[in-house]
Amino acid sequence: MRNRILTFVFAAVLAGPISARMAPAQTEQLPAPSPIEKDLAARASDVTEVTLGKNMLAFAAKIMNGKDDDDVATRKLIEGLEGIYVREYEFDKPGEFSADEVDQLRKYFETSEWSPMVKERERKNNESTDVMVKLVNGESHGIFILSVEPKELTIVLILGPIKMDDLGRLKGVGGLSVLGDVARDADKVKEKGKDKDKVTDKKGGGQ
């Protein structure tokens, strides 16, 4: 019971300013092209911003004192991270953010440090999903996720040792419930990619 109360308090601390549009001075800027975050927030009808630096993550780990295997694993995961950034922008109608802005966000992370893991384009629905992983000596030390819909844009950046499978653990931390949805969507994209590969293999084997 004590652990649940502490988790609720932490969630309340984080969730307080999340629903409202936040001024730039109130939150650390997302490591991305500087004008984009400000411009998107100014145009969006609903803005969600979560920024957890190393100090806040250390605080979160301290109050998560559960002793079951899941709690211990989540606490260990959080202690090893350097930062979590989540940005959700919802718009009243399509066309309120440009394809150029989306491309700038992608290109910012298309460097030698980041390797593409998932890339999906649904032209019919004008939707896309990108997942990139930062590799250090063959180990994942960061995940960048960009999910785009006609009236919604979601950015997730997690720095530190983490895998896609870990996102589900983080959704239980206050203010990070969106990570559960992002992880589920990314998993669907990966599964669709596997299915396509199977179809291609079958076709190739028949020729």
N, C-alpha and C positions, 0 to 999 in steps of 0.2 A: 504493500500500500504506500509506504514512504517513497519508494522509487517512482510509483505512478504520479504521486503529488509533485515531486521534483521535476519530473518530465513535463508535467502540465504547466508548472511555473515557467520552465525554460521555454516551452512552446509559446506561452503568453507573452513573454519578453520579446521573442523574435517576431511573433505574428502581429504585434500591435501596429507597427507602421506599414505592414506589407500591403494591405489592400489599397492604401492611399498612394497617390503619386508623391514621390519623395524628391526633395530638392537635392541637387548635386552635392551640397555640403553635408548632407545627412548620411551619405553612404559612400564607401570606397568605390572608385570607378572600376568597371569591368576592364580587364586587360584586353582591349580591342580598339579599333579605330575610334579615337576620342569623340568626334562629333556624332557618331551614329547612335550611341546609347542615349544621349541627351535629346536628339531629334525624334527618335522613336517614342520616348517617354512623353514628349510634348504633344505628339499626335494621337497617342493611344487613349482609348476611353477607359481602360482598366490596366493598371500597371502592378506587377508583382516583382519585388526586388529583394533578394536574399543575398547577403554578403557575410560570410563567416571566415575571418582571418584565423591565423594560427592560435592567437590568444583566446578567441571565442570558442574555437574547437576544443582547446584544452579545458576550458570551463565546462563545455558540454560533456566531455569525457569524465570529468570529476563527479558530476551529479548523476551520471548513469552508473549506479552502484549495484545493479542487478548481478546475480551470481550464476544464472543459468548460461548455457553455452552461447545462446544467441546474443545476450547482453554483453558477455565477455568479448565475443568476436566483434561486435559493433563498436565497443569502447576501444579495442585495440586498433580497429580500422581508423576511427576518428583521430586517435592520438598520432597516427602516422601521416595525416594529411596536412598540407600547407595552406589550403584555402578552398572554399566552395562558393561559387557564384551562380546564382539562378536569376534569370530575367524572363518574365512573361509579359508580352505586350498584346493586348486584345483591342481590336479596332471595330468601329461601328459598321464599316463597309469595306469591301475589297478595294485594292488600289491605293490605300493610304500609306503604304510603304513600297519602295521600288525594288525591282530585281537587282539594280545596281548596288543598293545597300546590302542586300543579301549576299551578293557576290563579294563585296568588300569584306564581310565577316568571314566568309569561307577562305578567301585568299590570305587573310591575316594569319590563319593557322595552317595554310598550305606551305609549310617550310620543311626543311630536312629533319627537324625534330619531331614533326607530327606525321603519322602514317594513316591514310584513310582505311577505315574498317568497314563502314557501311555507307553506301551512296545510292539513294533511291530517288527517282523522279517520276511522279505521276502527273503527266501533262494534262490528262483529261480533267483532273480535279485541281490542277495547279498547286500541288503539294509536293514537298520534298523533305528528305531526312538525310542528314550527314552525321556520321560519327567518326571522329579522328582520335587516335591514341598516341600519346607521347611515349616513345620508347627510349629507355636508358639501359644500355647493356642487355638488350633483349627483354627487359622487364617493363611493364606498364607503369608509368609515373604521371599519368594525367589522362583525362578524357574530356573531349570537347564534343558537344551535341548541339546541332542546330536543326530545329524542327519548324517547318514553314507551312502554313495553311493560308488561304485567301484573306482571312481576318484575324490571324493569330500567328505570332512569332515567338518561339521559345529558345532560349540560349542557356545551356548548362556548361559550366567549366569547373572541373574538379582537378586540383593540382596535388600531386603526391601519389604514393603507391596505391593503385586501385584498379579493379577489373570491372567489366560490365556487370558481372554477377553480384558485385558488392552494392550496386545502386539500390537494390531492394532493401538492404539493411538500413541505409541512410534515410529512407522515407519515413521511418518512425521518429526521427529527430525533428523537433519543432520547426515548422516552416518549410520542411523539405518534402512534404507529401507528394509534390509534383514529380519527384525523382522516380517514384513508383510507376507513374504513368509513362514517363520517358523511357524507363527501362523496359516496360512491357511493349511499347511501340517499337523500340529498337530491336527487341527480340523477334517481333513479328516480321520486321524487315529482313532480319537475318534468315529466318525460316523460309521466307518467300524466295530469298536468294538461293538457299539450298535446294528448294524444290525446282527452281529454274535449272540449276546445275544438273539435277537428276534427269530432267527432261532432255537436256542437251546431251548428257552421256548416253541416254537410251537411243536417241537419234543417231548419235555417232556410232554406237555399236551396231546399228542395223544397216549402216551403209557399207 
